[in-house]
Amino acid sequence: MAPWLPLLSLLGLLPGAAPAPPRRAAGAQAWEAESSELLAPARFALEMYNRGRAAGTRAALAAVRGRVRREGPGSLYSLQATLEEACNDPTVCQLPVSKKTLLCSFQVLEELGKHTLLRRDCRPVDTKITDQRSESLHSFSSLFNKDTLPEDFVMQVASIFKEFVTTYNRTYETKEEARWRLSVFINNMMRAQKIQALDRGTAQYGVTKFSDLTEEEFHTIYLNPLLKELRSKRMPLALSVSDPAPPEWDWRKKGAVTKVKDQGMCGSCWAFSVTGNVEGQWFLKRGDLLSLSEQELVDCDKLDKACLGGLPSNAYSAIKTLGGLETEDDYSYNGHLQTCNFSAEKVKVYINDSVELSQNEQKLAAWLAKKGPISIAINAFGMQFYRHGISHPLRPLCSPWLIDHAVLLVGYGNRILLLASWVRGLWCEHHGQLSSGELRSTSSDLAPTRAATSPA
């Protein structure tokens, strides 16, 4: 028996002993799919796996099984695939040439005829597994790139992982996936400890709902690489606010911020950041706090890439082009791309322009206190494991060249408050001095003469 199996049994992660699967949304359907139905998403996942590899080292699809979940116009495929990878080109291979078998978990979203790879985990299959019932838990340590790990450490992490699985209602469909997720979890705990040791603020890092995701998965699913890869459209510079910034400010306490929203498994932070800004602007102009539709932007903003990322500057242009924003009640959030269902008759809020703000911290604070919450982009280093407190990473770890997450700036004091869109109820608090280049700040300019109830 592989050394994993007693531990997995202890954790209740083997098939049949796992906690109940998460409750599915009303109207969603999920079932085991016919193998023929899985071929198209599996071939797409294989293509993404092979992308960038030399021709002689590409993998081939050996077998696939999985499930499909349908909701609205989209289908979400959870696949378990076996790949055979052999290097047949002596110019790129290291001798001796050998064949490698890989076990991969893929999650592929198919919407409107387009496939998107949401998750990819591939691990070599050990074809020489023997009966290892007598092996101690010390063999468990080989997964973490260390020769040995103390047994009490292994058992402590096992207990934490079991609690994580229960708290976040995780289910793993195979022994291999459970094994892989446990190894990811322990490596993430080591990473969180290193981040904790390097942080100069009061932030606490540890177990979060993202602790069984690889860094690549977390960045692919939740963050926004387009913020650093694409040049943002330049907007008119805002006139500075003449009044000095008050010592502290918090728009949450003044009614300009809705409850924290959850972007789900969709890289739509750009949409949440912009709607949060517009919600605050409308509240200041009209005295009415409306929860506005991010899904409208995900579906109908043709300048951005829906769940694959976008730029706030593009989103402001899209709002102007569409004619405004509907409310969350009229155009609810689904967390994936669907056909645009925008209705001009349901528009409740308009903007007439957007402006770019100063990167000077004092000017930014003065603007925020007088003009409302601001859409900004940040480097989300460490946020996969962030729990609470003031995050103050070393400057090299928070490079402005690695901006990858859009959030809403809602206040400041001894800290600057950032409302993160990806976790319900999470306030990310970043310490102090934000020098030139670390923030890209924008704000919408509402049309003061247009009433919320008078759509164009």
N, C-alpha and C positions, 0 to 999 in steps of 0.2 A: 504493500500500500504506500502511495506517495506520502511524504511527511506532511503535506498540506492537509490531508483528509481528516486526521484527528482534530486539528485546529479548526477546520471549517465546520466539522460536526459540533465542536464546542460552541462556535459562534452562531450556529443555526443558519448557515448560509448554503448548505447543500440543497439541491432541488428537493422540494417536498417539505423542507424545514424552514424555508424562507418566510419572512413576514408577508402578509397579504399585499398584493400589488396596489399601487396608488389608485385612488378613485378616479375614474375617467370622466371627462366632461360629458354633459348630456348630449346625446346625439352621436357621440363618437363610437366607432366600432373597431374591434381588434380581433384577429384570429390568425391561426397558422395559415400561411399562404402556400399555394401551390408553387412548386419549384419553377415552373415556367413563368409565373408572375414575378418571381424574384430576379430573373435573369437581367432585365434592363437596369434596375438599380444596382445589382451586383457588378455588372460590367462597367457601370459608371464609377463605382467605388474602386474597382480594379484600375481603371484608367487614371483616377486621381492618385492611387498608390504608385503607379508606374511613372507618373509625370516627373520629368527631369532625370530619370534613370537612363543609363546607357542602354542601347538596344540589346546588348548581349546579357544584361542582368535583369531583364524584366520578368515579373512573375506571371503565372497563368492561373486561371481559376480552376480548382479541382472539384470543389463541392460547395454548396451553399444551402442553408436553411434559414428560416426566419419567420417573422410576423409582420403584419401590416396593420396600421391603424389609420382609419379614414375619418376626416372631419372636414366638412365643407368641400371645396374643390381640390383639397390636397390629400396626399397619402404619405404617412411616415413609416418607413421600412426599418426594422431592427434586424440586422443580418448577422449570422455567424458563418464565416466563409473560411475554407481551407485553400491556401495558395501554395503553389509549387514554384520555388524560385531556384533557377539553375543558371550559372554563368557559363555561357558557351563561347565567349569571345576572348581569346587569349591575350588580346591587347589591353583589355580592361580587367581581366580576372587575376586573382592571386592563386597560384597553383598550390596544392592540387585542386582541380576543379571539383566542386561537390554540389549536391542538390540540397536545398533547405526547404523544409515544410513550415509554413506559417499558419497560425490560427489567428484570424482577424475578427474583430467586432466592428461593424459599420452601422451608422445611422444615416439614412438618406431620406431627404425630403423631396417629394415630387409634387410640384404645383404648376398648373398651367403648362404642362409638357416640359418643364425645366427641372433638372435634378440639382440638388445642393447637398454636399457632404457635410453633415453636422458633427460627426464623430468618427474617429478612426483609431483603433487600437490593434496593433499587430505584434505578436510575440512568437519566437521560434518554438516549435513543438519538440519536446525531448522524446525522441523515439527509442531511448534506451532506459525508460523508467522500469525499475525492478521493485520487488517487494521490499519495502523499507520500514516495516512496522516497528523495528527496534530502534530506529534513529531518534535521537533526542530533538527537542525544539531548537537546538543550536543550528540545525541545518536550515532552519527558516531564515537565518541571517544572510545567507548567500544572495538573497533577492535584493539586498540593499547595498551591494557593492562593498561589503566589509567582510573581513575574515570571520569575525565572531561578534555576536551581540549578547549581552548578559541575558540569562533566562528570565530574570525578573522584569527586565525591560520589554522582552518579547511578550510576556503575559500581560503587562500593563497596557501595551499598545493593543493587544488583542481585545482586552476589556473595553478600551476606548472605542475601538472599531465596532464592536458589537453594539455599544450605546449609540454610535453614529448611525448604524444601519437601522436601528429602531426609531431614533429620533426623526430621521429624514425618510423613513419608509422605503429604503432601498431594497430592490430585488435584483438578483443576478441569475441569469438563465442557465448558466453552466458552471461546473467546477472551475473551468479555466478562467472564465470571466471573474468569478469570485476571487480566485488566486491573484489575478492581475490587479484587481481593484484594491486588494489588501496591500499589495506591494506598492501601488501608487500612494495609498494612504500613509504608509509608514515613511516613504520618501518625502511626502508633503509635510509630515510632522517635523521631520528634520529640517526642511526648508523654512518652515514657520519659526523654528527655534533660532535659526541663523538670522532671519529677518528681525526677530525680537531682539537679539543681541546687538544688532547694528542700529536699531532705532534709537533716536535721541529724545523722543517725546515720551508721552505716557500711554501710547497705544498698546493694546494687547492683541497678540496674534495667536491663533490656534485653530481648533476644529470649527469649520463652517459647513454650509450645505454643499460647498464646492470641493471638499477635501478628498474625494475619490476621483477627481478629474486631473488629468495631466495638465501641465502648464499650457501646452499646445491646445488642448481641448478648451480650456477656460478662455484663452485668448480668441480662439476661433468662434466659439458659441456666444460669448457675452461682450467682448470688447469690439473696438472699431478701428481696424488698421488703416482705413481710408483717411483718418484724421492726420496721419503722418505721411501717407503715401501720395495724397493728392494736394495740390495747391488750392487753398481756400479762395473763393471769390472775394475780392476786396470790396468792402462796403464803405460808405462815407464815414469819416471819423466823427464821433460824437463831440459836441461842445462840452468842455469841462464844467462840472458843477462848482459854483463859486463858494458855496457854503462849506466850511470844514467838516470833516467826517466826525460824527459823534464817537465817544469812546467805545461803544458797542452797539450792535443792532441785530435783531433777529425777526425776520418777516414771518416766521411761523407763529409768533405770539401776536402778530398784528392782522392775521386773517388772510394773508396774501398767498398762502401755500396750501395746496391740497394734501390729502393723505399720501404717504409714500406709495408709489406704484411699482409694479413688478413687470419688468420687460420680458421675463421668461427666457426660453432658449432661443433668443433672437437678438442679433446685434443691432438693435434699434435705439440705442442710447441717445443718438443724435436727435431722434424725434421727441423723446421724453424731455430732453434738455430744452428744446425749443418750445414745446407746449407749456412747460413749467414757467418759462419766461413770459409767454403770451398770457397765461392765466393770471400772473401777477400784475402785468400791465393793465389787463382788463379790469381787475379788481380796483386798481388805483384810479382808473378813468371812470368806472361805472359803479363801483361799490358792490359788485356782484362777483363772487368767486365761483367760476364754472370749471368743471373738470373737462378738459378738451381732448379731442380724439387723436391719439398717436397712430391708430390704425389707418386713419385717413391718409396720413403722410406715408406710412409704410406701403399702402396700396397705390396711391395716386401721385406721389412725388416721383416723376420720371427722371429727375436729375440725380437721384440717389439710388442705392442698391438694396433697399428694403432691409432684410435681416442680415445682409452681407456688409452693412455699414453705410455711412453717409456723412455729409457735412452740414452743420447748422446753417451756414450761409446759403446753401442750396435750398434747405427747407423753408427759410423765410421767403425766398423767391417763389417756391412752389405754392405757399399759402397765398401770396399775392396773385399768382396766375389762376389758381383755383377759385379765388374769390372769398376765402375765409376758411374757418374751421368749424366743424360740427362738434357737438358735445360727445362725451364718452357714452352717454345714454343712447344717443341716436346712432353712433357709429362705434360699437364696442371693440375692445382689443382682443385679438385672437393669437397674436404672437407669431404669425407666419404670413407670407405674401398671399393675397387673394385678389380677385378681380376688383377693380376700383368701383366702389358703390357710392360715390360722392353725390350729394343732392344739394344744389344751390339753395333750394327752398328751406333746408334745415340749417343753414349757416347761422351761427350765433355770434361769432367774433370775427372782426376784420383787423388787418394791419395795413399800413400804407408804405412802410419802409422798414429797414433794419440798419443799425449803425454799429461800427466797430469802436470798442472802448479802449481807453488808455491802459497800458500794462503797468503803470505806476500804481503801487499798492494803495497809497493814500488817496489818489484820485479815484481809483476803483471803489474804495470803501465809501467815499463821498457820494459817488454816483449811485451805488447800491442803496444807501440809506434814504436817498431822496427819490430815486426812480424805480426801485423794486428789484426783485430777484433777477439774476443774470445767467445767461447761458455761457458756460465755459467748457474748455477741454483740458484734461489733465493726463499726466502719466500715472497709470493705476498700479504702479509697482506695489506688490505686497497685499493688494486688496483682495486677492483670492482667500487670504487667511485672516483678514482684518476683522476684529470683533468690536472694539470700542476704544475710546480715548483719542489723544492727539497724536497723529502720525507725523513723524519728523525724520524721514529717512536721510541717509547721507546723500549729498548732492549728486554724486555720480550715479546713484541708483534711481534718481528722479530726473533724468535728463529731459529737457524740453524737446529734444529731437525724437523722443519715443512716446509722444502723446498718443493715447489710444482709448480714451474714454470721455464721453461728454456727460456732464452733470449740471446741476442747478446750484448756483451760489446763492444762498438765502440769508447769510448773516455773517457777523464777525464779532470778535471781542478779543480775548487773549488767544483766540483761535479763529480760523475761518471755517464756516460750516458749509459743507457740500452735501447736497441731497443726492444720494446715489439712486439710480433708477432700477438697478438690477435686483435688489433685495427688499422685500417689503419690511419696513420698519427699521432700516439701517441708515444711520447718519454717519457719514465719513467726515472726520474732523481733522483737517490738515493744518499744521502749525505754520504760522507767521509769514516770514518774508518770501514773497513770490516775485522774483526778479524778472526783468525784461525777458520775454521769450518763453516763460513758463506757463503763461496763460494766453489763450486766445479767447477774448471776451466779446460777446455780442449781445445786443438787446434789440427787441422789436420796437417800432414806433407806431403806436395805434392811431387809427384815423379818428380824431376826436369828434368829428361832425356826423359820424355814422352810428346809428343806434343798433344795439344787439338784435333787436326784433325786426329790423328792416333789411332783409337780404337784398343783394343786388339782383 
